[in-house]
Amino acid sequence: MSSVDSTLNSASTLVTMDFVKKLRPNASNKTLVISGRVVTFAFMTLAILWAPQILKFPDIWTYLQSTLAYLSPPFVACFVMGIFWKRSNRTAAFASLFAGHFAAVVIFVLDFAEVIVVQTGPLDAEQLAAAGAGAPVLHFLYVAPILFVVSIAVIVGVSLAGEKPDEETVRGLTWTPAFFREETQELTALPWYENYRSQTVGMLMLIALFVGMFW
């Protein structure tokens, strides 16, 4: 219940402040509150209508991972390219988000129409029939890298076709070897347990340990 409450509150705040407030900058606080309530009710209704779809998955964990496979890759692509490629621009980022999620909808619709079979567990009778009729079988974990590659391709193509971002603007936002060396010198003054790089290595080792235990 806490997670649902936090999600609905965040979603209504995002829509109200990032869209309603910008479209109607003179809106009163009462109008914004009503807008937030309407958005919350709409999202809750959509969640109720969507809930029966969860029964199509073998367990809740697979459902969550499958949902993330459809939703996360475009955002990850924008983050990675924005951090590591100075040539990427805002138009490309928006186009990538649109194209990545559009591709996710296409895959979802094709799976729903049984043109392809997105496997989340042992194939049921309908999926076996579709696969036997020639429908390609795609494990749901492959959806994420496919959407990630699509999003990266869109960012590269749109960025190269558009204007180059201002050098001064992106200088402090992108990763460079010079930044890495400068940060390394700053981190040497910290004890190892306060160094986030040491903490990251320790976290990765713990993850590897737990994954190995249940492999």
Backbone torsions as a table, in degrees:
resi	resn	phi	psi	omega
1	MET	NA	-36.4	178.1
2	SER	-64.1	-41.8	179.3
3	SER	-66.2	-41.6	178.3
4	VAL	-62.7	-45.0	-179.9
5	ASP	-60.7	-45.5	-179.7
6	SER	-64.0	-41.1	-179.6
7	THR	-64.4	-47.2	179.8
8	LEU	-63.5	-41.2	179.9
9	ASN	-64.4	-43.3	179.4
10	SER	-65.4	-42.3	-179.2
11	ALA	-64.4	-45.0	180.0
12	SER	-66.3	-37.8	177.7
13	THR	-65.1	-42.7	179.9
14	LEU	-60.7	-49.5	-178.0
15	VAL	-65.4	-43.2	-176.5
16	THR	-66.0	-47.7	-173.9
17	MET	-83.6	-33.7	-176.2
18	ASP	-90.1	-17.8	-178.5
19	PHE	-121.3	-58.8	-177.6
20	VAL	-62.7	-45.6	-178.2
21	LYS	-63.3	-37.4	-179.9
22	LYS	-76.0	-35.9	178.3
23	LEU	-73.6	-31.2	178.6
24	ARG	-130.0	76.1	-175.3
25	PRO	-61.9	-22.3	-179.2
26	ASN	-94.9	9.9	-179.0
27	ALA	-64.0	140.4	179.9
28	SER	-75.4	166.1	178.1
29	ASN	-62.3	-35.0	179.1
30	LYS	-63.2	-41.3	178.3
31	THR	-63.8	-41.1	179.6
32	LEU	-66.2	-37.9	178.2
33	VAL	-64.7	-44.4	178.4
34	ILE	-62.7	-41.2	177.7
35	SER	-60.1	-43.5	178.8
36	GLY	-62.2	-39.4	179.1
37	ARG	-66.8	-41.6	179.5
38	VAL	-63.2	-44.2	179.9
39	VAL	-63.6	-42.7	178.1
40	THR	-59.6	-45.0	179.0
41	PHE	-62.9	-40.8	-179.2
42	ALA	-65.2	-44.4	179.8
43	PHE	-66.2	-38.4	178.4
44	MET	-64.4	-39.8	178.0
45	THR	-63.4	-44.3	177.8
46	LEU	-61.5	-39.9	179.5
47	ALA	-63.9	-40.2	179.3
48	ILE	-65.2	-42.3	179.9
49	LEU	-67.1	-30.4	-177.7
50	TRP	-83.0	-25.7	-172.5
51	ALA	-50.4	-40.9	-180.0
52	PRO	-60.1	-22.0	179.4
53	GLN	-65.8	-24.0	-178.4
54	ILE	-63.4	-26.6	-179.6
55	LEU	-65.0	-17.0	-179.6
56	LYS	-78.0	-7.9	-179.2
57	PHE	-102.8	150.2	-177.0
58	PRO	-65.5	-30.5	179.0
59	ASP	-158.5	169.1	-175.9
60	ILE	-67.8	-32.3	-179.8
61	TRP	-65.5	-44.7	177.9
62	THR	-62.8	-38.8	177.9
63	TYR	-61.0	-46.7	-179.2
64	LEU	-63.2	-43.5	179.7
65	GLN	-66.0	-37.9	178.3
66	SER	-65.5	-42.0	178.6
67	THR	-62.5	-43.7	177.9
68	LEU	-63.6	-34.7	179.3
69	ALA	-62.5	-31.0	178.9
70	TYR	-84.3	-35.1	-169.9
71	LEU	-95.1	-34.1	-169.0
72	SER	-80.0	-37.8	-171.4
73	PRO	-52.7	-42.6	179.0
74	PRO	-61.2	-37.7	178.8
75	PHE	-68.5	-40.9	178.1
76	VAL	-63.1	-41.1	179.4
77	ALA	-62.2	-43.6	178.8
78	CYS	-62.8	-42.1	-179.7
79	PHE	-64.5	-48.4	-177.1
80	VAL	-63.1	-47.0	-178.5
81	MET	-69.5	-34.9	177.5
82	GLY	-66.5	-33.0	-178.8
83	ILE	-81.0	-38.2	-169.4
84	PHE	-108.5	-3.9	-179.1
85	TRP	-132.0	111.7	-177.0
86	LYS	-68.9	-19.9	-175.9
87	ARG	-79.3	-17.1	-178.6
88	SER	-68.4	145.3	-178.1
89	ASN	-127.8	175.0	-174.4
90	ARG	-68.3	-33.9	177.9
91	THR	-63.0	-41.7	178.7
92	ALA	-65.3	-37.8	178.9
93	ALA	-63.0	-45.1	179.2
94	PHE	-64.4	-44.1	179.0
95	ALA	-62.0	-36.7	179.9
96	SER	-67.3	-41.9	178.0
97	LEU	-62.4	-42.9	179.9
98	PHE	-66.2	-49.2	-176.9
99	ALA	-65.7	-41.2	-179.5
100	GLY	-63.1	-44.8	-179.9
101	HIS	-74.8	-29.7	174.1
102	PHE	-64.7	-42.4	176.9
103	ALA	-63.2	-36.4	177.2
104	ALA	-63.5	-41.5	178.1
105	VAL	-64.1	-39.9	179.2
106	VAL	-61.0	-47.2	179.3
107	ILE	-61.7	-42.4	-179.8
108	PHE	-62.6	-44.1	-179.2
109	VAL	-66.3	-42.1	178.4
110	LEU	-61.9	-37.6	176.9
111	ASP	-68.1	-41.9	179.7
112	PHE	-63.5	-36.1	179.8
113	ALA	-84.3	0.7	179.0
114	GLU	62.9	25.6	171.3
115	VAL	-74.0	-36.6	170.0
116	ILE	-127.7	165.0	178.0
117	VAL	-119.3	113.2	175.3
118	VAL	-91.8	110.5	-172.3
119	GLN	-84.8	125.0	175.6
120	THR	-115.9	1.4	-179.3
121	GLY	176.1	-161.8	175.7
122	PRO	-57.7	134.4	-177.7
123	LEU	-66.3	133.6	176.4
124	ASP	-83.3	-175.8	-175.1
125	ALA	-62.8	-42.1	-179.3
126	GLU	-66.1	-41.1	179.6
127	GLN	-67.6	-39.2	177.4
128	LEU	-63.2	-38.8	178.2
129	ALA	-65.3	-42.1	179.0
130	ALA	-65.4	-42.0	178.3
131	ALA	-65.4	-39.3	177.8
132	GLY	-65.4	-26.2	178.4
133	ALA	-84.1	-0.1	176.2
134	GLY	109.6	2.0	179.1
135	ALA	-70.4	130.4	178.5
136	PRO	-63.9	143.0	178.2
137	VAL	-103.4	123.7	-177.7
138	LEU	-125.1	119.2	176.7
139	HIS	-66.9	142.5	-172.7
140	PHE	-63.9	-23.3	178.9
141	LEU	-69.9	-18.8	177.3
142	TYR	-82.4	-12.3	179.2
143	VAL	-63.7	-41.8	-177.3
144	ALA	-60.9	-52.6	179.4
145	PRO	-63.9	-32.4	177.7
146	ILE	-63.8	-47.4	179.6
147	LEU	-67.3	-33.5	178.1
148	PHE	-64.5	-44.8	179.2
149	VAL	-64.5	-41.5	177.6
150	VAL	-60.1	-45.0	-179.0
151	SER	-65.3	-41.4	177.8
152	ILE	-62.3	-44.2	-179.5
153	ALA	-60.8	-40.5	179.1
154	VAL	-66.7	-41.7	178.7
155	ILE	-60.6	-46.3	-178.7
156	VAL	-64.3	-47.4	-177.5
157	GLY	-64.0	-47.3	-178.7
158	VAL	-69.2	-37.6	179.9
159	SER	-64.5	-45.4	-179.6
160	LEU	-67.7	-29.2	179.5
161	ALA	-81.9	-16.6	-177.3
162	GLY	-103.7	-168.1	-178.8
163	GLU	-78.1	149.3	177.8
164	LYS	-76.1	133.6	179.9
165	PRO	-62.2	155.9	178.0
166	ASP	-63.3	129.9	-176.2
167	GLU	-60.6	-40.5	-177.7
168	GLU	-67.9	-33.1	-178.0
169	THR	-70.5	-42.4	-173.9
170	VAL	-89.1	-10.6	-175.6
171	ARG	-59.3	-42.4	-178.2
172	GLY	-87.5	2.6	-176.3
173	LEU	-110.8	-14.2	-177.1
174	THR	-109.7	151.2	179.9
175	TRP	-81.0	137.3	175.7
176	THR	-137.6	157.1	175.4
177	PRO	-57.6	-34.8	179.1
178	ALA	-63.7	-40.2	177.2
179	PHE	-63.4	-41.0	179.9
180	PHE	-61.9	-44.5	-179.8
181	ARG	-65.4	-40.7	179.8
182	GLU	-64.5	-41.8	179.1
183	GLU	-67.4	-35.7	178.6
184	THR	-59.8	-42.2	177.9
185	GLN	-63.5	-38.1	178.8
186	GLU	-68.5	-36.1	-176.7
187	LEU	-76.0	-21.4	179.6
188	THR	-63.9	-21.7	179.8
189	ALA	-79.9	-9.7	-178.2
190	LEU	-97.7	147.5	172.1
191	PRO	-65.0	157.5	-172.6
192	TRP	-59.8	-32.6	-176.5
193	TYR	-77.2	-9.6	174.6
194	GLU	-103.4	-2.6	-180.0
195	ASN	-85.9	120.0	-176.0
196	TYR	-64.8	-24.1	177.6
197	ARG	-68.9	-42.0	176.2
198	SER	-64.5	-39.1	177.7
199	GLN	-63.7	-38.7	178.8
200	THR	-64.2	-44.2	178.5
201	VAL	-61.4	-43.1	178.6
202	GLY	-63.0	-40.7	179.1
203	MET	-64.6	-41.8	178.9
204	LEU	-64.5	-36.9	177.7
205	MET	-66.1	-39.8	177.7
206	LEU	-65.7	-41.0	178.2
207	ILE	-62.0	-44.9	178.5
208	ALA	-61.2	-37.3	178.5
209	LEU	-63.7	-47.8	-178.5
210	PHE	-68.6	-38.5	176.7
211	VAL	-63.7	-42.0	178.9
212	GLY	-63.5	-33.9	-179.3
213	MET	-66.8	-31.8	-176.9
214	PHE	-110.2	15.7	-178.3
215	TRP	-66.5	NA	NA
